[in-house]
Amino acid sequence: MNDQPRRRPAKPHRRPKKDPVRFLAFEALRAVDERDAYANLVLPPLLKKARAKGDFDGRDAALATELVYGTLRRQGTYDAIVAACIDRPLREVDPPVLDVLNMGVHQLLGTRIPTHAAVSASVELARVVLGEGRAKFVNAVLRKVTAHDLDGWVEKVAPPYDEDAEDHLAVVHSHPRWIVSALWDALGGGRAGIEDLLEADNERPEVTLVARPGRSTTEELVKALGEDNSLPGRWSPYAVRMAEGGEPGALEAVRESRAGVQDEGSQLVAAALAAVPVEGRDTRWLDGCAGPGGKAALLAALAAERGATLLAAEKQPHRARLVERALAGNPGPYQVITADGTRPPWLPGTFDRVLMDVPCSGLGALRRRPESRWRRRAEDLEAFAPLQRGLLREALKAVRVGGVVGYATCSPHLAETRVVVEDVLKGRGGEPVEAEWIDARPLLPGVSALGEGPDIQLWPHLHGTDAMYLALLRRTG
């Protein structure tokens, strides 16, 4: 008789089950990290491919989008929470593991997904993309995260506001400290305003369409969208907001470039430049940094209504092609060229109106590109500074006496906005330019909270737009 204890049969090996939604979201996060890609460029083709394979429906696409953007927006807060749940420095956690963890934390603390489902789905994803050993680590960390809700964790990991206000806001609202400081300086005021702004940066922006004058109307867009999925623009007469989201490219007017996707702040910049009174000739307009073409397309349509011609110049050939696509079919005369605005091919005094929407840090569009807040550094602004000043100087040379220049940035950082304009007008770093400020505020009728002028700074929390800046200057000599 065999007295040896019977061994329990080995547990059969189970292959991890691939969840297509979370796997796709993980792919997008890895592309953002490894290739410095932008989620708004990476995600759409991944979703399109998944739909074509039959893996996704509309709800799946919405969840994948929420997982990607929610994880990126709250990355700073989630990093702090994960760091509190592990026994090693966060920098020693491999980036793919951290992506799975942060996506799991977002499901636990930032969505209505039940706790057990969020943990089990994250662990299963870890088994697929990381292996069994790391999956156990993910499981252990996420189970610690379930001990508190988001408010409870923030109270534990954020320093008290009274001890370090900027670091407190950085952790609570998931922005790098230097960006909190820069935005606070630009905004001014007390705690309420900066908290409202930082929170607005973490909200999903609406999709806003522009009906290009003479080519489409807001009525056409509302009819195409349906009244249940359309809202009027807050400020721009050309804007229609998509209330429930959807695919703008499915609209006939968008496919034909008679309309486009364009934030209202961007629309207002072009509209304000076009609205400035100009004495004498008004037939030659220039967009000196035209890519990817949204403002150029609106300016071209406005110019065509007055019998004016737009020249759209863009330094990068691939962006110049995007401008050509945006302007395709414009009824008025226009031309798109590949040219460097700091070494322009046109003669001085050629134009009556010039828009120079300069390259910048993009801090005004953190709602749309949340990953850029983690990618940018304060020293990046120093690299942009000479280019921004050079482009503004050339814009003022390109316009005739009496003509107008619009200097625009998608950034509220003072070093990229008013400081640039003041330096150029006073001749710091170059010859002074004879030009005067134009009060831009009356050119945006109905738009509230525009400050003391003469320049304009739009804000996500005040205007529902990107944080666009505009200075209007008239050449006087």
Secondary structure in CASP SS format (residue, H / E / C, confidence):
PFRMAT SS
TARGET T0000
AUTHOR 0000-0000-0000
METHOD secondary structure of the structure
MODEL  1
M C 1.00
N C 1.00
D C 1.00
Q C 1.00
P C 1.00
R C 1.00
R C 1.00
R C 1.00
P C 1.00
A C 1.00
K C 1.00
P C 1.00
H C 1.00
R C 1.00
R C 1.00
P C 1.00
K C 1.00
K C 1.00
D C 1.00
P H 1.00
V H 1.00
R H 1.00
F H 1.00
L H 1.00
A H 1.00
F H 1.00
E H 1.00
A H 1.00
L H 1.00
R H 1.00
A H 1.00
V H 1.00
D H 1.00
E H 1.00
R C 1.00
D C 1.00
A C 1.00
Y C 1.00
A H 1.00
N H 1.00
L H 1.00
V H 1.00
L H 1.00
P H 1.00
P H 1.00
L H 1.00
L H 1.00
K H 1.00
K H 1.00
A H 1.00
R H 1.00
A H 1.00
K H 1.00
G C 1.00
D C 1.00
F C 1.00
D C 1.00
G H 1.00
R H 1.00
D H 1.00
A H 1.00
A H 1.00
L H 1.00
A H 1.00
T H 1.00
E H 1.00
L H 1.00
V H 1.00
Y H 1.00
G H 1.00
T H 1.00
L H 1.00
R H 1.00
R C 1.00
Q H 1.00
G H 1.00
T H 1.00
Y H 1.00
D H 1.00
A H 1.00
I H 1.00
V H 1.00
A H 1.00
A H 1.00
C C 1.00
I C 1.00
D C 1.00
R C 1.00
P C 1.00
L H 1.00
R H 1.00
E H 1.00
V C 1.00
D C 1.00
P H 1.00
P H 1.00
V H 1.00
L H 1.00
D H 1.00
V H 1.00
L H 1.00
N H 1.00
M H 1.00
G H 1.00
V H 1.00
H H 1.00
Q H 1.00
L H 1.00
L H 1.00
G C 1.00
T C 1.00
R C 1.00
I C 1.00
P C 1.00
T H 1.00
H H 1.00
A H 1.00
A H 1.00
V H 1.00
S H 1.00
A H 1.00
S H 1.00
V H 1.00
E H 1.00
L H 1.00
A H 1.00
R H 1.00
V H 1.00
V H 1.00
L C 1.00
G C 1.00
E H 1.00
G H 1.00
R H 1.00
A H 1.00
K H 1.00
F H 1.00
V H 1.00
N H 1.00
A H 1.00
V H 1.00
L H 1.00
R H 1.00
K H 1.00
V H 1.00
T C 1.00
A C 1.00
H C 1.00
D C 1.00
L H 1.00
D H 1.00
G H 1.00
W H 1.00
V H 1.00
E H 1.00
K H 1.00
V H 1.00
A C 1.00
P C 1.00
P C 1.00
Y C 1.00
D C 1.00
E C 1.00
D C 1.00
A H 1.00
E H 1.00
D H 1.00
H H 1.00
L H 1.00
A H 1.00
V H 1.00
V H 1.00
H H 1.00
S C 1.00
H C 1.00
P C 1.00
R H 1.00
W H 1.00
I H 1.00
V H 1.00
S H 1.00
A H 1.00
L H 1.00
W H 1.00
D H 1.00
A H 1.00
L H 1.00
G C 1.00
G C 1.00
G C 1.00
R H 1.00
A H 1.00
G H 1.00
I H 1.00
E H 1.00
D H 1.00
L H 1.00
L H 1.00
E H 1.00
A H 1.00
D H 1.00
N C 1.00
E C 1.00
R C 1.00
P C 1.00
E C 1.00
V E 1.00
T E 1.00
L E 1.00
V E 1.00
A E 1.00
R C 1.00
P C 1.00
G C 1.00
R C 1.00
S C 1.00
T C 1.00
T H 1.00
E H 1.00
E H 1.00
L H 1.00
V H 1.00
K H 1.00
A H 1.00
L H 1.00
G C 1.00
E H 1.00
D H 1.00
N H 1.00
S C 1.00
L E 1.00
P E 1.00
G C 1.00
R C 1.00
W C 1.00
S C 1.00
P C 1.00
Y C 1.00
A E 1.00
V E 1.00
R E 1.00
M E 1.00
A C 1.00
E C 1.00
G C 1.00
G C 1.00
E C 1.00
P H 1.00
G H 1.00
A H 1.00
L C 1.00
E H 1.00
A H 1.00
V H 1.00
R H 1.00
E C 1.00
S C 1.00
R C 1.00
A E 1.00
G E 1.00
V E 1.00
Q C 1.00
D C 1.00
E H 1.00
G H 1.00
S H 1.00
Q H 1.00
L H 1.00
V H 1.00
A H 1.00
A H 1.00
A H 1.00
L H 1.00
A H 1.00
A H 1.00
V C 1.00
P C 1.00
V C 1.00
E C 1.00
G C 1.00
R C 1.00
D C 1.00
T C 1.00
R E 1.00
W E 1.00
L E 1.00
D E 1.00
G C 1.00
C C 1.00
A C 1.00
G C 1.00
P C 1.00
G C 1.00
G H 1.00
K H 1.00
A H 1.00
A H 1.00
L H 1.00
L H 1.00
A H 1.00
A H 1.00
L H 1.00
A H 1.00
A H 1.00
E H 1.00
R C 1.00
G C 1.00
A C 1.00
T E 1.00
L E 1.00
L E 1.00
A E 1.00
A E 1.00
E E 1.00
K C 1.00
Q C 1.00
P H 1.00
H H 1.00
R H 1.00
A H 1.00
R H 1.00
L H 1.00
V H 1.00
E H 1.00
R H 1.00
A H 1.00
L H 1.00
A C 1.00
G C 1.00
N C 1.00
P C 1.00
G C 1.00
P C 1.00
Y E 1.00
Q E 1.00
V E 1.00
I E 1.00
T E 1.00
A C 1.00
D C 1.00
G C 1.00
T C 1.00
R C 1.00
P C 1.00
P C 1.00
W C 1.00
L C 1.00
P C 1.00
G C 1.00
T C 1.00
F E 1.00
D E 1.00
R E 1.00
V E 1.00
L E 1.00
M E 1.00
D E 1.00
V C 1.00
P C 1.00
C C 1.00
S C 1.00
G C 1.00
L H 1.00
G H 1.00
A H 1.00
L C 1.00
R C 1.00
R C 1.00
R C 1.00
P C 1.00
E C 1.00
S H 1.00
R H 1.00
W H 1.00
R H 1.00
R C 1.00
R C 1.00
A C 1.00
E C 1.00
D H 1.00
L H 1.00
E H 1.00
A H 1.00
F H 1.00
A H 1.00
P H 1.00
L H 1.00
Q H 1.00
R H 1.00
G H 1.00
L H 1.00
L H 1.00
R H 1.00
E H 1.00
A H 1.00
L H 1.00
K H 1.00
A H 1.00
V E 1.00
R E 1.00
V E 1.00
G E 1.00
G E 1.00
V E 1.00
V E 1.00
G E 1.00
Y E 1.00
A E 1.00
T E 1.00
C C 1.00
S C 1.00
P C 1.00
H C 1.00
L H 1.00
A H 1.00
E H 1.00
T C 1.00
R H 1.00
V H 1.00
V H 1.00
V H 1.00
E H 1.00
D H 1.00
V H 1.00
L H 1.00
K C 1.00
G C 1.00
R C 1.00
G C 1.00
G C 1.00
E C 1.00
P C 1.00
V C 1.00
E C 1.00
A E 1.00
E E 1.00
W E 1.00
I E 1.00
D C 1.00
A C 1.00
R H 1.00
P H 1.00
L H 1.00
L C 1.00
P C 1.00
G C 1.00
V C 1.00
S C 1.00
A C 1.00
L C 1.00
G C 1.00
E C 1.00
G C 1.00
P C 1.00
D C 1.00
I E 1.00
Q E 1.00
L C 1.00
W C 1.00
P H 1.00
H H 1.00
L H 1.00
H H 1.00
G C 1.00
T C 1.00
D C 1.00
A C 1.00
M C 1.00
Y E 1.00
L E 1.00
A E 1.00
L E 1.00
L E 1.00
R E 1.00
R E 1.00
T C 1.00
G C 1.00
END
